[in-house]
Amino acid sequence: MTAIPKEYLLLFNAVTDTERALSQLRETLLEAQRQAEELFLEEPGSADPPCQG
């Protein structure tokens, strides 16, 4: 079996760790969006269109 150079292992691990971190950040942002939408819908008058004029 051919050994994989340490440089490639380092880069592969960094990419894998970054993908995992980005996935967790995405989930955090989606949850924040859900909570913001819930808060917005709970406010009285939130279904009213904004005043223009």
N, CA, C and O atoms as CSV, one atom per row, in Angstrom:
chain,resi,resn,atom,element,x,y,z
A,1,MET,N,N,0.838,-1.173,0.000
A,1,MET,CA,C,0.000,0.000,0.000
A,1,MET,C,C,0.890,1.245,0.000
A,1,MET,O,O,1.889,1.302,0.717
A,2,THR,N,N,0.525,2.225,-0.796
A,2,THR,CA,C,1.303,3.462,-0.899
A,2,THR,C,C,0.899,4.418,0.222
A,2,THR,O,O,-0.285,4.622,0.494
A,3,ALA,N,N,1.904,4.992,0.858
A,3,ALA,CA,C,1.637,5.956,1.934
A,3,ALA,C,C,1.214,7.293,1.331
A,3,ALA,O,O,1.754,7.733,0.316
A,4,ILE,N,N,0.252,7.918,1.966
A,4,ILE,CA,C,-0.215,9.230,1.517
A,4,ILE,C,C,0.686,10.290,2.146
A,4,ILE,O,O,0.926,10.263,3.353
A,5,PRO,N,N,1.183,11.221,1.335
A,5,PRO,CA,C,2.064,12.256,1.888
A,5,PRO,C,C,1.358,13.058,2.983
A,5,PRO,O,O,0.154,13.309,2.915
A,6,LYS,N,N,2.127,13.448,3.982
A,6,LYS,CA,C,1.552,14.146,5.132
A,6,LYS,C,C,0.895,15.465,4.751
A,6,LYS,O,O,-0.039,15.909,5.419
A,7,GLU,N,N,1.381,16.100,3.671
A,7,GLU,CA,C,0.771,17.363,3.238
A,7,GLU,C,C,-0.686,17.154,2.822
A,7,GLU,O,O,-1.553,17.961,3.158
A,8,TYR,N,N,-0.951,16.074,2.094
A,8,TYR,CA,C,-2.305,15.771,1.647
A,8,TYR,C,C,-3.207,15.409,2.823
A,8,TYR,O,O,-4.375,15.797,2.859
A,9,LEU,N,N,-2.671,14.678,3.768
A,9,LEU,CA,C,-3.451,14.336,4.956
A,9,LEU,C,C,-3.820,15.596,5.743
A,9,LEU,O,O,-4.945,15.737,6.222
A,10,LEU,N,N,-2.861,16.500,5.863
A,10,LEU,CA,C,-3.118,17.753,6.560
A,10,LEU,C,C,-4.234,18.532,5.867
A,10,LEU,O,O,-5.167,18.999,6.522
A,11,LEU,N,N,-4.140,18.671,4.556
A,11,LEU,CA,C,-5.166,19.410,3.811
A,11,LEU,C,C,-6.516,18.709,3.862
A,11,LEU,O,O,-7.544,19.363,4.037
A,12,PHE,N,N,-6.526,17.391,3.713
A,12,PHE,CA,C,-7.777,16.641,3.762
A,12,PHE,C,C,-8.464,16.825,5.108
A,12,PHE,O,O,-9.672,17.055,5.166
A,13,ASN,N,N,-7.706,16.725,6.179
A,13,ASN,CA,C,-8.273,16.896,7.516
A,13,ASN,C,C,-8.777,18.322,7.730
A,13,ASN,O,O,-9.818,18.521,8.355
A,14,ALA,N,N,-8.051,19.309,7.219
A,14,ALA,CA,C,-8.489,20.699,7.355
A,14,ALA,C,C,-9.796,20.934,6.596
A,14,ALA,O,O,-10.695,21.610,7.096
A,15,VAL,N,N,-9.896,20.380,5.405
A,15,VAL,CA,C,-11.131,20.522,4.625
A,15,VAL,C,C,-12.295,19.825,5.328
A,15,VAL,O,O,-13.397,20.369,5.403
A,16,THR,N,N,-12.049,18.639,5.835
A,16,THR,CA,C,-13.096,17.894,6.542
A,16,THR,C,C,-13.561,18.652,7.784
A,16,THR,O,O,-14.763,18.755,8.029
A,17,ASP,N,N,-12.635,19.174,8.558
A,17,ASP,CA,C,-12.992,19.943,9.753
A,17,ASP,C,C,-13.774,21.201,9.385
A,17,ASP,O,O,-14.731,21.560,10.070
A,18,THR,N,N,-13.371,21.867,8.311
A,18,THR,CA,C,-14.045,23.087,7.883
A,18,THR,C,C,-15.451,22.784,7.391
A,18,THR,O,O,-16.379,23.536,7.688
A,19,GLU,N,N,-15.626,21.711,6.653
A,19,GLU,CA,C,-16.965,21.315,6.208
A,19,GLU,C,C,-17.884,21.063,7.404
A,19,GLU,O,O,-19.048,21.461,7.399
A,20,ARG,N,N,-17.354,20.409,8.406
A,20,ARG,CA,C,-18.139,20.120,9.605
A,20,ARG,C,C,-18.527,21.418,10.320
A,20,ARG,O,O,-19.668,21.575,10.754
A,21,ALA,N,N,-17.586,22.333,10.438
A,21,ALA,CA,C,-17.845,23.612,11.100
A,21,ALA,C,C,-18.879,24.427,10.322
A,21,ALA,O,O,-19.772,25.029,10.918
A,22,LEU,N,N,-18.759,24.444,9.003
A,22,LEU,CA,C,-19.720,25.179,8.181
A,22,LEU,C,C,-21.121,24.580,8.293
A,22,LEU,O,O,-22.115,25.307,8.313
A,23,SER,N,N,-21.189,23.285,8.364
A,23,SER,CA,C,-22.485,22.625,8.524
A,23,SER,C,C,-23.130,23.016,9.852
A,23,SER,O,O,-24.332,23.278,9.912
A,24,GLN,N,N,-22.328,23.053,10.912
A,24,GLN,CA,C,-22.856,23.461,12.217
A,24,GLN,C,C,-23.293,24.920,12.195
A,24,GLN,O,O,-24.324,25.262,12.774
A,25,LEU,N,N,-22.526,25.784,11.535
A,25,LEU,CA,C,-22.905,27.192,11.417
A,25,LEU,C,C,-24.203,27.348,10.637
A,25,LEU,O,O,-25.044,28.180,10.977
A,26,ARG,N,N,-24.362,26.547,9.595
A,26,ARG,CA,C,-25.602,26.595,8.805
A,26,ARG,C,C,-26.798,26.240,9.675
A,26,ARG,O,O,-27.828,26.912,9.623
A,27,GLU,N,N,-26.669,25.196,10.468
A,27,GLU,CA,C,-27.753,24.791,11.352
A,27,GLU,C,C,-28.062,25.881,12.379
A,27,GLU,O,O,-29.228,26.127,12.689
A,28,THR,N,N,-27.026,26.531,12.905
A,28,THR,CA,C,-27.218,27.618,13.862
A,28,THR,C,C,-27.963,28.773,13.215
A,28,THR,O,O,-28.877,29.339,13.816
A,29,LEU,N,N,-27.582,29.126,12.000
A,29,LEU,CA,C,-28.254,30.217,11.297
A,29,LEU,C,C,-29.703,29.873,10.963
A,29,LEU,O,O,-30.584,30.724,11.087
A,30,LEU,N,N,-29.956,28.651,10.546
A,30,LEU,CA,C,-31.328,28.237,10.251
A,30,LEU,C,C,-32.199,28.283,11.504
A,30,LEU,O,O,-33.357,28.698,11.443
A,31,GLU,N,N,-31.654,27.863,12.623
A,31,GLU,CA,C,-32.403,27.910,13.875
A,31,GLU,C,C,-32.683,29.349,14.283
A,31,GLU,O,O,-33.782,29.657,14.744
A,32,ALA,N,N,-31.708,30.231,14.121
A,32,ALA,CA,C,-31.914,31.647,14.432
A,32,ALA,C,C,-32.994,32.237,13.528
A,32,ALA,O,O,-33.812,33.038,13.981
A,33,GLN,N,N,-33.002,31.851,12.273
A,33,GLN,CA,C,-34.026,32.334,11.351
A,33,GLN,C,C,-35.409,31.845,11.786
A,33,GLN,O,O,-36.370,32.615,11.773
A,34,ARG,N,N,-35.514,30.585,12.165
A,34,ARG,CA,C,-36.799,30.049,12.629
A,34,ARG,C,C,-37.298,30.817,13.860
A,34,ARG,O,O,-38.470,31.182,13.952
A,35,GLN,N,N,-36.381,31.050,14.797
A,35,GLN,CA,C,-36.764,31.761,16.019
A,35,GLN,C,C,-37.174,33.201,15.717
A,35,GLN,O,O,-38.132,33.707,16.300
A,36,ALA,N,N,-36.464,33.856,14.821
A,36,ALA,CA,C,-36.808,35.232,14.450
A,36,ALA,C,C,-38.185,35.285,13.794
A,36,ALA,O,O,-38.971,36.192,14.068
A,37,GLU,N,N,-38.474,34.325,12.939
A,37,GLU,CA,C,-39.789,34.276,12.305
A,37,GLU,C,C,-40.886,34.052,13.335
A,37,GLU,O,O,-41.940,34.684,13.263
A,38,GLU,N,N,-40.651,33.161,14.291
A,38,GLU,CA,C,-41.636,32.921,15.343
A,38,GLU,C,C,-41.879,34.176,16.162
A,38,GLU,O,O,-43.026,34.517,16.452
A,39,LEU,N,N,-40.813,34.866,16.538
A,39,LEU,CA,C,-40.959,36.104,17.304
A,39,LEU,C,C,-41.729,37.151,16.514
A,39,LEU,O,O,-42.578,37.850,17.066
A,40,PHE,N,N,-41.438,37.258,15.234
A,40,PHE,CA,C,-42.126,38.223,14.387
A,40,PHE,C,C,-43.614,37.912,14.325
A,40,PHE,O,O,-44.447,38.814,14.419
A,41,LEU,N,N,-43.946,36.634,14.166
A,41,LEU,CA,C,-45.355,36.250,14.051
A,41,LEU,C,C,-46.105,36.377,15.377
A,41,LEU,O,O,-47.328,36.512,15.379
A,42,GLU,N,N,-45.398,36.335,16.494
A,42,GLU,CA,C,-46.030,36.477,17.801
A,42,GLU,C,C,-46.393,37.926,18.115
A,42,GLU,O,O,-47.264,38.169,18.951
A,43,GLU,N,N,-45.742,38.896,17.461
A,43,GLU,CA,C,-45.995,40.301,17.752
A,43,GLU,C,C,-47.392,40.699,17.291
A,43,GLU,O,O,-47.833,40.315,16.207
A,44,PRO,N,N,-48.087,41.478,18.133
A,44,PRO,CA,C,-49.401,41.954,17.714
A,44,PRO,C,C,-49.280,42.846,16.478
A,44,PRO,O,O,-48.394,43.696,16.389
A,45,GLY,N,N,-50.179,42.633,15.541
A,45,GLY,CA,C,-50.165,43.448,14.340
A,45,GLY,C,C,-49.108,43.063,13.331
A,45,GLY,O,O,-48.892,43.789,12.360
A,46,SER,N,N,-48.448,41.945,13.534
A,46,SER,CA,C,-47.380,41.563,12.619
A,46,SER,C,C,-47.936,41.166,11.251
A,46,SER,O,O,-47.204,41.160,10.261
A,47,ALA,N,N,-49.213,40.838,11.195
A,47,ALA,CA,C,-49.818,40.470,9.905
A,47,ALA,C,C,-50.231,41.706,9.126
A,47,ALA,O,O,-50.542,41.607,7.939
A,48,ASP,N,N,-50.241,42.871,9.770
A,48,ASP,CA,C,-50.610,44.107,9.089
A,48,ASP,C,C,-49.495,44.536,8.153
A,48,ASP,O,O,-48.320,44.424,8.504
A,49,PRO,N,N,-49.840,45.030,6.959
A,49,PRO,CA,C,-48.793,45.532,6.081
A,49,PRO,C,C,-48.159,46.791,6.641
A,49,PRO,O,O,-48.825,47.538,7.358
A,50,PRO,N,N,-46.903,47.049,6.341
A,50,PRO,CA,C,-46.243,48.245,6.864
A,50,PRO,C,C,-46.884,49.501,6.297
A,50,PRO,O,O,-47.385,49.512,5.173
A,51,CYS,N,N,-46.857,50.566,7.106
A,51,CYS,CA,C,-47.416,51.850,6.677
A,51,CYS,C,C,-46.510,52.475,5.634
A,51,CYS,O,O,-45.287,52.477,5.769
A,52,GLN,N,N,-47.118,52.993,4.617
A,52,GLN,CA,C,-46.363,53.714,3.589
A,52,GLN,C,C,-46.925,55.123,3.493
A,52,GLN,O,O,-48.141,55.315,3.504
A,53,GLY,N,N,-46.063,56.080,3.400
A,53,GLY,CA,C,-46.604,57.405,3.211
A,53,GLY,C,C,-45.799,58.414,3.798
A,53,GLY,O,O,-46.134,59.596,3.718
